[in-house]
């Protein structure tokens, strides 16, 4: 019981730290106005720290298999664990594909923002945040694989709250960075899903 509470508490704290630090990492232009060129290097550090806490949160999710919270342990998806695993695979495969295409198009900017980077092509021609679309639903996929409705709902709520906040701050910084070119891009391209064009 104590270990389960500690594990879930660390999961929540890791998600909050990851969200905060990653949000800092996607605002290099704003930070450069205050801290100069050093801000770009700092954003790279923030991104690494965010990735570390994301890893911790994934480990905490996996530890749930052995240390579930007793009050919600009965909220299983199915008595047949393979149903959750199959749903997880159906989420993971397209998400990882989209994330790979996003990382490929963004190149080194994925981990190391640079003021010399131009706007991306590739999958970014269709959606503005493919890495977000690919990465965050993986929390839900893991939750399905663990066979817990509680974790599925918790992860979905976290994603629904955090993604719009993250997109808001990132796009404000991208407008500072690319100006009218990015505003035009916003008009023509969907944030998470492609815009239907006439």
C-alpha positions in Angstrom: 0.0 0.0 0.0 2.7 2.5 1.0 4.9 1.6 -2.0 1.8 2.0 -4.3 1.1 5.5 -2.9 4.8 6.5 -3.3 4.9 5.1 -6.8 1.7 7.0 -7.9 2.9 10.2 -6.2 6.3 10.0 -8.0 4.3 9.5 -11.2 2.3 12.6 -10.7 5.3 14.7 -9.6 7.3 13.5 -12.6 4.5 14.4 -15.0 4.3 17.9 -13.5 8.0 18.5 -13.6 8.2 17.1 -17.2 5.4 19.4 -18.3 6.9 22.5 -16.7 10.4 21.9 -17.9 9.4 21.0 -21.4 7.2 24.1 -21.6 10.3 26.1 -20.7 12.3 24.3 -23.4 9.9 25.3 -26.2 10.3 29.1 -25.6 13.9 29.8 -26.6 13.1 33.2 -28.3 11.2 34.6 -25.3 14.0 33.4 -23.0 16.7 34.8 -25.3 15.1 38.3 -25.0 16.0 38.1 -21.3 19.1 35.8 -21.1 20.7 36.2 -24.5 22.1 33.4 -26.6 22.6 31.3 -23.5 18.8 30.7 -23.6 19.2 28.4 -26.6 21.6 26.1 -24.7 19.4 26.3 -21.6 16.4 25.1 -23.7 18.4 22.1 -24.8 19.1 21.3 -21.1 15.5 21.7 -20.2 14.5 19.3 -23.0 16.9 16.7 -21.6 15.6 17.1 -18.1 12.0 16.9 -19.4 12.9 13.7 -21.2 14.4 12.3 -18.0 11.2 12.9 -16.0 9.1 11.5 -18.8 11.2 8.3 -18.5 10.6 8.3 -14.8 6.8 8.7 -15.3 6.8 5.7 -17.8 8.7 3.6 -15.3 6.1 4.5 -12.6 3.4 3.5 -15.0 5.0 0.1 -15.5 5.6 -0.4 -11.8 1.8 0.0 -11.4 1.6 -3.7 -12.6 3.1 -4.7 -9.2 2.1 -1.7 -7.1 -1.5 -0.6 -8.1 -3.4 1.7 -5.8 -5.8 -0.6 -3.9 -8.8 1.8 -4.2 -8.8 1.7 -8.0 -7.1 -1.7 -8.6 -10.5 -3.2 -9.5 -11.0 -0.9 -12.5 -9.5 -3.4 -15.0 -10.3 -3.1 -18.7 -10.9 -6.9 -19.2 -10.2 -10.2 -17.4 -8.4 -11.1 -20.7 -5.2 -9.0 -20.5 -4.7 -9.4 -24.3 -7.5 -7.1 -25.1 -5.7 -4.2 -23.4 -2.4 -5.2 -25.1 -4.0 -5.3 -28.5 -5.6 -1.9 -28.0 -2.1 -0.6 -26.9 -0.5 -2.0 -30.0 -3.2 -0.4 -32.2 -2.4 3.0 -30.5 1.4 2.6 -30.4 2.1 1.7 -34.1 0.5 4.8 -35.7 1.7 7.0 -32.9 5.3 5.9 -33.2 5.1 6.3 -37.0 3.9 9.8 -36.7 6.5 10.6 -34.0 9.3 9.2 -36.2 8.2 11.3 -39.1 8.1 14.4 -36.9 11.6 13.7 -35.5 12.9 13.0 -39.0 11.5 16.3 -40.3 12.6 18.4 -37.3 16.1 16.8 -37.2 18.5 18.1 -34.5 15.9 20.7 -33.5 14.0 17.8 -31.7 16.6 17.9 -28.9 18.6 21.0 -29.5 16.7 24.2 -30.5 18.7 26.6 -32.7 17.9 30.1 -33.9 19.3 29.2 -37.3 16.7 26.4 -37.9 14.2 27.1 -40.7 10.6 26.0 -40.6 10.2 22.3 -41.1 8.8 20.4 -44.1 7.8 16.7 -44.3 4.9 15.8 -42.1 4.9 19.4 -40.7 3.3 20.4 -44.0 0.2 18.5 -42.8 0.1 19.1 -39.0 2.0 21.5 -36.8 2.7 19.2 -33.9 3.3 15.6 -35.1 5.7 14.8 -32.3 3.0 15.8 -29.7 0.4 13.7 -31.6 2.8 10.7 -31.7 4.2 10.9 -28.1 1.5 11.7 -25.6 -1.0 9.0 -26.6 1.7 6.5 -25.7 0.8 7.1 -22.1 -2.7 5.9 -22.9 -1.3 2.9 -24.8 0.8 1.9 -21.8 -2.2 2.3 -19.5 -4.2 0.0 -21.8 -1.4 -2.6 -21.8 -1.4 -2.4 -17.9 -5.1 -3.2 -18.1 -6.2 -0.2 -15.9 -9.2 2.0 -16.7 -8.1 4.4 -14.0 -4.7 5.0 -15.7 -6.3 5.3 -19.1 -8.7 8.0 -17.8 -5.9 9.7 -15.8 -3.6 9.8 -18.8 -6.3 11.1 -21.1 -7.2 13.9 -18.7 -3.5 14.8 -18.4 -3.1 15.0 -22.2 -6.3 16.9 -22.7 -5.2 19.6 -20.1 -1.5 19.8 -21.0 -1.4 19.6 -24.8 -3.4 22.9 -25.4 -1.2 24.7 -22.8 2.0 23.4 -24.4 0.8 24.3 -27.9 -0.1 27.8 -26.8 3.3 28.6 -25.4 5.2 26.9 -28.2 3.3 28.7 -30.9 3.7 32.1 -29.2 7.4 31.5 -29.4 7.3 30.3 -33.0 5.5 33.4 -34.0 8.2 35.5 -32.3 10.7 33.4 -34.2 9.2 33.2 -37.7 6.6 36.1 -37.7 4.0 36.3 -40.4 5.3 33.2 -42.1 4.3 31.1 -39.1 0.9 32.9 -38.8 0.2 31.9 -42.4 1.3 28.4 -41.6 -1.2 28.3 -38.7 -4.0 29.4 -41.0 -3.3 26.6 -43.5 -2.3 23.7 -41.2 -4.0 22.0 -38.4 -2.4 21.8 -35.0 -2.9 18.1 -34.3 -5.0 16.9 -37.2 -4.8 17.9 -40.9 -7.2 20.6 -42.0 -9.8 19.6 -44.5 -9.2 21.7 -47.6 -11.8 22.5 -50.3 
